[in-house]
Structures are given as structure tokens and as C-alpha cells.
Amino acid sequence: MSIRLKQILGVTALVGAIVVALSAAHLARIARLSLEDSRARGELLTNAVFHRAREVVTTRETAYAELAADAGVRSILQATIYSEDVTYAAIVDAGEVAVAASDTSLVGQPLPPAGSLDELLAKNGLAQVWEIWNSRGRTLEWRAPLLLGDETLGDIRIGISTLLVRESLQDTIAPALATATGALLVAVLVAIFLSQAVLRPIHVIQSSLTRLGRGELGVTLDLQEAEVQDLRGVFDAVSAQLRRLPAGGAAGKELAQLSKRVTALGRLTAGVAHEVKNPLNAMTIHLELLRNKIDSGKPAAEVRTHLDIIGHEIKRLDSVVQGFLKFARPEDMRLERVSLAALARDVAQSIRAEAETGRVTVEAAAADRSIEVDADPAMLRQALLNLAMNALQAMPHGGTLRFSTEAGRDGRALLKVRDTGTGIPPEQLARIFDLYFTTKAGGSGIGLSMVFRTVQLHHGDIDVESTPGTGTTFTIALPRAA
């Protein structure tokens, strides 16, 4: 599992746990409030029945008959069923037989006590939610003694339906789920954004290590984050030491230049060998098939098919060879004093019309025109144009392409081409300058190799930093004109 995926899952899990905890606390609070409201209604109803009973009852011997016969008591009991969550109200004697009730069919019938509402209220909020959710229509009672002076005649009971309480809880679940879903989506988006920001230093370090491995001695880490300053210092110190090897600055530079040339030659050899091998293998196979069909007297149409394929592969091989010759053939360089800022503005203006059709904004940052190099302007312009066209293709849904120039270290001039496109996967960064390497359908794999070759011919370096989903920056470093 990648670091980015771990970070996204970690942030999402953390937010999810917080949302679940807050949702559970919210449900527990709603459950307690609902039960306390039911108890308040029960108290109000029992008080109303008690006061009416105290007005009606005169003696203990006649108490039950008087309660059963009083229209006011019956009216109060029957009115209770219109209260929220209340299912019945009754007055029971000491033998738990209903004397008067909101449901007249209960009068004279035993009324065993149901669960106590007070007992449920004494539990914690999550236990209350659990019992309400799993009650399956269970009825709880709020009870109050029916007194005549100091003597208890029976109980006043108010039945509370947990099913009705559960329905009120269900009404709060939908908004809670919507809130939780929205919070999780926001968490995922924030996690993705954070992962790109956090992993950028890793991509920069990987790119710098790749350059160092190619023999580009003196590479430094272009990182400003405070957390990696110690690592930056160590890396720059090691790079500086490598640049001074084997003895003195001049020898170190010669070693670096030799390493670059050997690396470039290895890229050429590997790319050409791979591209030549494929058509040769195809021609070998079809020549063998063609010989077999001729020996067996197959129809001319089948023979012609293999001849067509062999002809196609010969053209393909010729294209590979021509591409290699174009890359490797020495050119007469016509060096002139070139302003990098003017060159960048010229290329930006050339591609602006095509960029606008793809909703890409082209920017050429204001720069010091005195930053100049001795270069072949046509070759350098073509290299910069290749980088710009690759950048436009990496932004199919629009974005920003920015050219900038600045003075670098050790008498170098820096020309940067930065886009906000799809980026380059880390595993492909080491191969993007290889001849014939391409990830685009129909791509030739020559464009970036030509850029690399042009920079090499000008005794310069080219570096690439890329974060998938964020963009890519190509940096060309050339010796400044004296």
C-alpha cells in the first residue's frame, strides 16, 4: 500500500471515527430528550388525574366506584391518548385491576405492570438508544401512587410506547447520515490534497537522486519545507563532495561530463536495440511462415498477406534508423548570444493560440533580459517548443503553462517550463529522456530525447520534477554567457 493511499485512508478513518462518535452522542442525546419529554407528559397527566380523583373520592370504601363513575376522570384518561408517545392511561387498585382507563375494555381486567420508564432513564444514553431500537413495540409505564390522605388506594399508570419514541429517532437519522457522508467526502478530498503536498518532497528527492545517479554531480535539493532542511543540508553536502572527486574541481567536472556522455550513449543504445529488435523479429517470423506456405503451395492471397506485413516492418525499421540518424548525426551549431527571457516569450506567443483552444493559460514570467547564454537559437527554441507541446498534451482539461528564467548557481542560467497537468508517475521519470520511450498512443518517443540531446550539446543539464495529479516542472540549466 502506497504512502499516499495510507494517508488518505488514515485521514478518512479518523474523520469517520469522529463522525460516528458525534452521531452516536447526538442520537443518545435525542433519545434521552425524548424519554424525558415522555416522563414530563406522564407527570402532567398523572397530576391531572390525581387532582380530579382527590375531588371525587370521599371514602376508601366508595373510592373505586366513585372513580369509575366520574365522567371527569374518564374524560381526562381518554384525553391522554392524544398525547405524543402515550398509548393508554389507567387507575388500578391494590390488586392491579383497572378501575378506570382510557380504553374501557381494560376496566375490570388485571393490568400487570410494564417496564419502568424511570429505570430506562437511569441508564446511559447508548443503552437507551439500544433498548429503544430493539424494543419491538415494548411499552414502558410512568407510575404515580393514588393517595387518600396517607393511605395508598392504587396507582395511576401512563403507558409510553418505545415504538413511537423510535420513530422520532428515525427522523433524526437521515440528516445525521447526510452530514456524515458529506464529512467523509470532504475528508477524502482534503486527504488527497494533503497527500500531494506531503509527498512532493519525496518526488523532489527521488528526482534529485535520479540525476545524481546519472552522474550529474553537484545536484541540490530544491526544497524549502522546514521539516526537510536537515536532509537538504546533508544531501547538498554529499553532492558537493562528489563534485570535488577525484581530485580538485576541474577533475570532478570532467568526471561528471564523462558520466553524462556515457549515460546518454547507454540510452541511445538501449532504445535503438529495442526498436530494431521488434521489426526484425516480426520479419523473421513472417518469412518462416511465408516459406512454409510457398512449400505447401498455398494460394497467392495468403502469400501476399505475409509479404505486406514484411514490407510494413521494413518501413518501420527504416523509420527507426532514420530517427536514430537524426538524433545521432552531428549538427553544425551556430552559437549566438541568446536572451532566455526573450526566447521564452517567443515560444509562449507561438503556442498561445493552440493553448487557448485547450483552455490552457500561458504565462511568461517577467525576467531579467540580461540572463543570456551562448546557444544555437533555432535548436534551443525547438527544444523549448517540444517541452511546451508535451505540457499542453498533459493538460487535456485545461490548466496553466508557465515559463520562467532566473540566475542559478555556479554561473548557470535556469529556464523553467512548469505545467499543472497530470504529472509523470515516479517509475517513469528515469526513462522519459530515453530514445523511443513514450506513453502516448502514436508517440514517436523522440521529442524529449531531442530536448536532452540539445541541452547536452550546449553543455547544460535538464532536470524534471513531477507530482502525479499536480503537474511537472522541467528545468534547463545552461552556462551563462561571459
ChimeraX attribute file (.defattr): number of C-alpha atoms within 10 A of each C-alpha:
attribute: neighborCount
match mode: 1-to-1
recipient: residues
	/A:1	5
	/A:2	6
	/A:3	11
	/A:4	16
	/A:5	12
	/A:6	13
	/A:7	17
	/A:8	20
	/A:9	16
	/A:10	14
	/A:11	18
	/A:12	21
	/A:13	15
	/A:14	14
	/A:15	19
	/A:16	17
	/A:17	12
	/A:18	14
	/A:19	19
	/A:20	15
	/A:21	12
	/A:22	14
	/A:23	18
	/A:24	16
	/A:25	14
	/A:26	16
	/A:27	21
	/A:28	20
	/A:29	17
	/A:30	18
	/A:31	24
	/A:32	21
	/A:33	14
	/A:34	19
	/A:35	22
	/A:36	15
	/A:37	14
	/A:38	25
	/A:39	20
	/A:40	13
	/A:41	20
	/A:42	27
	/A:43	17
	/A:44	13
	/A:45	21
	/A:46	27
	/A:47	15
	/A:48	14
	/A:49	24
	/A:50	20
	/A:51	12
	/A:52	16
	/A:53	22
	/A:54	15
	/A:55	9
	/A:56	16
	/A:57	17
	/A:58	12
	/A:59	10
	/A:60	13
	/A:61	9
	/A:62	10
	/A:63	19
	/A:64	20
	/A:65	13
	/A:66	18
	/A:67	21
	/A:68	18
	/A:69	14
	/A:70	15
	/A:71	11
	/A:72	15
	/A:73	25
	/A:74	20
	/A:75	13
	/A:76	18
	/A:77	24
	/A:78	18
	/A:79	14
	/A:80	24
	/A:81	18
	/A:82	10
	/A:83	14
	/A:84	14
	/A:85	25
	/A:86	22
	/A:87	19
	/A:88	23
	/A:89	30
	/A:90	29
	/A:91	32
	/A:92	26
	/A:93	21
	/A:94	11
	/A:95	11
	/A:96	16
	/A:97	18
	/A:98	27
	/A:99	24
	/A:100	27
	/A:101	25
	/A:102	22
	/A:103	15
	/A:104	14
	/A:105	10
	/A:106	16
	/A:107	18
	/A:108	16
	/A:109	13
	/A:110	14
	/A:111	18
	/A:112	11
	/A:113	13
	/A:114	15
	/A:115	15
	/A:116	15
	/A:117	22
	/A:118	15
	/A:119	9
	/A:120	17
	/A:121	17
	/A:122	11
	/A:123	11
	/A:124	12
	/A:125	20
	/A:126	16
	/A:127	15
	/A:128	20
	/A:129	21
	/A:130	12
	/A:131	14
	/A:132	23
	/A:133	17
	/A:134	13
	/A:135	14
	/A:136	12
	/A:137	14
	/A:138	15
	/A:139	22
	/A:140	22
	/A:141	24
	/A:142	24
	/A:143	23
	/A:144	17
	/A:145	16
	/A:146	25
	/A:147	15
	/A:148	16
	/A:149	8
	/A:150	7
	/A:151	10
	/A:152	13
	/A:153	19
	/A:154	21
	/A:155	21
	/A:156	27
	/A:157	28
	/A:158	31
	/A:159	25
	/A:160	30
	/A:161	22
	/A:162	25
	/A:163	18
	/A:164	19
	/A:165	22
	/A:166	21
	/A:167	13
	/A:168	15
	/A:169	19
	/A:170	14
	/A:171	10
	/A:172	14
	/A:173	14
	/A:174	11
	/A:175	11
	/A:176	19
	/A:177	14
	/A:178	11
	/A:179	14
	/A:180	19
	/A:181	14
	/A:182	12
	/A:183	16
	/A:184	19
	/A:185	14
	/A:186	14
	/A:187	20
	/A:188	20
	/A:189	13
	/A:190	14
	/A:191	21
	/A:192	19
	/A:193	14
	/A:194	16
	/A:195	17
	/A:196	16
	/A:197	13
	/A:198	14
	/A:199	14
	/A:200	18
	/A:201	20
	/A:202	13
	/A:203	20
	/A:204	18
	/A:205	19
	/A:206	18
	/A:207	20
	/A:208	21
	/A:209	18
	/A:210	17
	/A:211	21
	/A:212	17
	/A:213	14
	/A:214	17
	/A:215	21
	/A:216	24
	/A:217	24
	/A:218	21
	/A:219	21
	/A:220	20
	/A:221	21
	/A:222	13
	/A:223	15
	/A:224	10
	/A:225	9
	/A:226	9
	/A:227	10
	/A:228	12
	/A:229	13
	/A:230	10
	/A:231	14
	/A:232	19
	/A:233	13
	/A:234	13
	/A:235	19
	/A:236	17
	/A:237	15
	/A:238	15
	/A:239	19
	/A:240	17
	/A:241	15
	/A:242	21
	/A:243	24
	/A:244	17
	/A:245	17
	/A:246	14
	/A:247	9
	/A:248	10
	/A:249	15
	/A:250	13
	/A:251	14
	/A:252	20
	/A:253	19
	/A:254	14
	/A:255	20
	/A:256	21
	/A:257	18
	/A:258	14
	/A:259	17
	/A:260	20
	/A:261	15
	/A:262	14
	/A:263	15
	/A:264	19
	/A:265	13
	/A:266	13
	/A:267	19
	/A:268	20
	/A:269	14
	/A:270	13
	/A:271	18
	/A:272	18
	/A:273	11
	/A:274	14
	/A:275	18
	/A:276	17
	/A:277	11
	/A:278	13
	/A:279	21
	/A:280	15
	/A:281	12
	/A:282	14
	/A:283	19
	/A:284	12
	/A:285	13
	/A:286	18
	/A:287	16
	/A:288	11
	/A:289	14
	/A:290	20
	/A:291	13
	/A:292	13
	/A:293	16
	/A:294	13
	/A:295	9
	/A:296	9
	/A:297	10
	/A:298	12
	/A:299	10
	/A:300	10
	/A:301	9
	/A:302	12
	/A:303	18
	/A:304	12
	/A:305	13
	/A:306	20
	/A:307	16
	/A:308	12
	/A:309	16
	/A:310	21
	/A:311	13
	/A:312	14
	/A:313	19
	/A:314	16
	/A:315	13
	/A:316	17
	/A:317	18
	/A:318	14
	/A:319	15
	/A:320	19
	/A:321	15
	/A:322	12
	/A:323	18
	/A:324	18
	/A:325	11
	/A:326	13
	/A:327	17
	/A:328	13
	/A:329	9
	/A:330	9
	/A:331	10
	/A:332	7
	/A:333	13
	/A:334	11
	/A:335	14
	/A:336	13
	/A:337	14
	/A:338	20
	/A:339	19
	/A:340	26
	/A:341	22
	/A:342	18
	/A:343	18
	/A:344	25
	/A:345	17
	/A:346	14
	/A:347	17
	/A:348	21
	/A:349	14
	/A:350	12
	/A:351	15
	/A:352	16
	/A:353	12
	/A:354	12
	/A:355	24
	/A:356	12
	/A:357	9
	/A:358	16
	/A:359	15
	/A:360	23
	/A:361	15
	/A:362	22
	/A:363	18
	/A:364	19
	/A:365	14
	/A:366	13
	/A:367	16
	/A:368	14
	/A:369	14
	/A:370	13
	/A:371	20
	/A:372	22
	/A:373	21
	/A:374	17
	/A:375	25
	/A:376	18
	/A:377	19
	/A:378	12
	/A:379	20
	/A:380	18
	/A:381	18
	/A:382	16
	/A:383	20
	/A:384	23
	/A:385	20
	/A:386	16
	/A:387	18
	/A:388	24
	/A:389	14
	/A:390	14
	/A:391	28
	/A:392	25
	/A:393	15
	/A:394	19
	/A:395	21
	/A:396	13
	/A:397	12
	/A:398	18
	/A:399	19
	/A:400	18
	/A:401	25
	/A:402	19
	/A:403	26
	/A:404	19
	/A:405	25
	/A:406	19
	/A:407	17
	/A:408	14
	/A:409	10
	/A:410	9
	/A:411	13
	/A:412	20
	/A:413	22
	/A:414	22
	/A:415	24
	/A:416	20
	/A:417	22
	/A:418	23
	/A:419	27
	/A:420	23
	/A:421	26
	/A:422	19
	/A:423	19
	/A:424	19
	/A:425	12
	/A:426	16
	/A:427	8
	/A:428	12
	/A:429	16
	/A:430	15
	/A:431	14
	/A:432	20
	/A:433	23
	/A:434	23
	/A:435	27
	/A:436	25
	/A:437	21
	/A:438	18
	/A:439	11
	/A:440	9
	/A:441	6
	/A:442	7
	/A:443	11
	/A:444	16
	/A:445	19
	/A:446	21
	/A:447	24
	/A:448	21
	/A:449	22
	/A:450	21
	/A:451	23
	/A:452	22
	/A:453	20
	/A:454	22
	/A:455	20
	/A:456	17
	/A:457	16
	/A:458	19
	/A:459	13
	/A:460	18
	/A:461	21
	/A:462	21
	/A:463	17
	/A:464	22
	/A:465	23
	/A:466	25
	/A:467	23
	/A:468	17
	/A:469	15
	/A:470	16
	/A:471	21
	/A:472	22
	/A:473	21
	/A:474	20
	/A:475	19
	/A:476	21
	/A:477	24
	/A:478	23
	/A:479	20
	/A:480	20
	/A:481	17
	/A:482	8
